[in-house]
Amino acid sequence: MQIQCGEYVIKPMHEIKAELWLKFHQENRFYVDNFSTTKLPDYYTIEVQQKFVIQSLIDFERDEGYAFGVLSHNSKKILAKVKTQRDVNRNHNYVTIRILIDYRYRNIEFGEQILKCIIDFLFKSRGIHKIYALILPDDAYSVQLFTTQNFQYEGKLLKSYHINGEWRDHLLYGLINEGNGR
């Protein structure tokens, strides 16, 4: 499976080699270490990346989460990672979403293009009712990106995730599928 998104291709994580994921995470280590949950020392190893690729397949098959890589036209470089986690209770029918864009491609236009394609996949192909994004208050880029896609501010989660050695607050943004999903 793949999603054509303008000049980019979006593929499930499990269809991309672990070596490409390792390179992507190593090259974006500053962002990964400072804006995502605290990583174990072995995070930047091929073995751990292989485990993530396998877990991606399991999550996809169980319809519990969807992790994607956004690839350049020649599929030799990952430009972004989008990961969603689905609540398995169908009465809730929502996903949380995280997006990590390679620091060299981190601009609003690129982010909007990718986010639009992922929203379309989640709402139309998976019948998701609501998407949540949790954003660090000092991540102005992500706030701007999600609000340009009509995500609405819903509140603040206090000390909700352990990041870079401390518990950090997150802003909660949501987008409802007006078609109501499944």
C-alpha atoms as one frame of an Amber mdcrd trajectory, in Angstrom:
protein
   0.000   0.000   0.000   1.148   3.521  -0.650  -0.422   6.954  -0.805   0.584
   9.299  -3.595   0.805  12.763  -2.073   1.758  15.312  -4.704   5.374  14.633
  -5.618   5.905  12.436  -2.534   5.042   8.865  -1.668   3.696   7.881   1.737
   4.382   4.250   2.643   3.594   2.249   5.758   6.608   2.054   8.038   6.826
  -1.725   7.642   7.362  -1.367   3.875  10.534   0.709   4.400  13.922  -0.735
   5.307  15.038  -0.329   8.912  18.338   1.140   7.685  16.478   4.123   6.213
  14.623   4.633   9.505  17.872   4.512  11.451  19.434   7.124   9.179  16.339
   9.353   9.435  16.333   9.231  13.241  20.085   9.742  13.518  20.001  12.761
  11.207  17.116  14.274  13.177  18.411  13.317  16.610  18.304  16.860  17.979
  14.580  17.087  17.346  13.882  13.500  18.424  15.773  13.927  21.702  14.307
  17.335  22.563  10.707  17.109  21.379   9.634  13.492  21.798   9.419  11.109
  24.709  12.701  10.180  26.383  14.488   7.467  24.412  16.444   4.517  25.734
  20.189   4.474  24.902  19.723   1.778  22.230  17.072   3.756  20.314  19.574
   4.673  17.592  20.470   1.090  16.688  19.379  -1.018  13.733  17.956  -3.676
  16.067  15.542  -1.251  17.707  14.507   0.227  14.370  13.791  -3.300  13.089
  11.526  -3.871  16.098   9.627  -0.662  15.253   9.176  -1.824  11.663   7.748
  -5.162  12.868   5.492  -3.435  15.421   4.228  -1.166  12.639   3.073  -4.206
  10.670   1.342  -5.689  13.718  -0.406  -2.395  14.530  -1.514  -1.950  10.920
  -2.905  -5.488  10.698  -4.784  -5.068  13.982  -6.047  -1.612  12.912  -4.527
  -0.176  16.112  -2.136   2.332  14.602  -0.650   3.509  11.364   2.975   4.569
  11.014   4.183   6.007   7.727   7.297   7.292   6.083   7.135  10.113   3.579
   9.638   9.400   0.840  11.261  11.412  -1.903  10.290  10.594  -5.461  13.151
   8.097  -5.794  12.310   6.425  -2.439  15.897   6.672  -1.230  15.316   9.150
   1.600  12.706   9.490   4.330  11.555  13.106   4.600   9.028  12.706   7.403
   7.483  10.199   9.768   3.810  10.202  10.698   2.623   7.926  13.479  -0.882
   7.440  14.766  -2.176   5.373  17.649  -5.795   4.284  17.570  -7.985   3.697
  20.578  -9.086   0.091  20.174 -12.545   0.775  21.627 -14.641   1.438  18.518
 -17.066   3.581  20.540 -14.257   6.106  20.921 -12.955   5.868  17.323 -10.094
   8.341  17.507  -6.378   8.437  16.860  -3.570  10.505  18.258  -1.120  11.739
  15.663   2.541  12.711  15.720   4.539  14.041  12.839   8.300  14.371  12.616
   9.638  16.189   9.581  13.305  16.071   8.630  14.804  19.366   9.773  15.839
  20.149   6.173  12.208  19.950   4.980  10.504  21.492   7.995   8.352  24.139
   6.338   4.621  24.720   6.565   3.838  23.990   2.911   5.456  20.553   3.009
   3.872  19.745   6.373   0.419  20.826   5.160   0.671  18.648   2.062   1.587
  15.579   4.095  -0.933  16.228   6.860  -3.783  16.666   4.327  -2.993  13.281
   2.780  -2.842  11.558   6.171  -6.100  13.179   7.343  -7.763  12.003   4.143
  -6.465   8.457   4.726  -7.640   8.402   8.347 -11.092   9.862   7.706 -11.947
   8.213   4.378 -10.028   4.933   4.380 -10.132   4.119   8.094 -13.373   5.848
   9.095 -11.793   7.650  12.033 -14.141  10.046  13.836 -11.550  12.304  15.500
  -7.825  13.024  15.343  -5.929  14.419  18.335  -2.529  16.087  18.249  -0.489
  16.673  21.403   1.980  19.529  20.921   4.619  21.007  23.190   3.755  24.652
  23.990   7.107  25.857  22.611   6.718  24.014  19.279   5.358  26.949  17.250
   5.867  25.099  13.963   3.551  22.225  14.959   0.922  24.569  16.397   0.886
  26.493  13.117   0.855  23.308  11.029  -2.104  21.730  12.807  -4.140  24.932
  13.050  -3.778  25.494   9.282  -5.550  22.141   8.902  -8.444  23.324  11.129
  -7.403  21.496  14.281  -9.015  23.267  17.237  -7.322  23.969  20.553  -9.042
  21.865  23.235  -6.896  22.436  26.297  -3.645  21.662  28.036  -2.443  18.369
  29.486  -0.216  19.041  32.464   3.037  17.118  32.881   1.775  14.442  30.483
   4.911  13.098  28.754   8.479  12.523  29.900  10.706  14.386  27.446  14.421
  14.934  27.701  14.469  14.077  31.395  11.421  16.060  32.578   7.648  15.848
  32.588   6.291  18.333  30.043   2.906  19.933  29.409   1.221  19.472  26.033
  -1.387  21.435  24.147  -4.292  19.318  22.919  -5.677  19.976  19.434  -8.466
  18.034  17.754 -10.099  17.623  14.362 -13.498  15.993  13.928 -14.520  14.052
  10.840 -17.745  15.831   9.920 -18.711  12.686   7.988 -18.685  11.060  11.481
 -16.487   8.120  10.544 -17.760   4.601  11.201
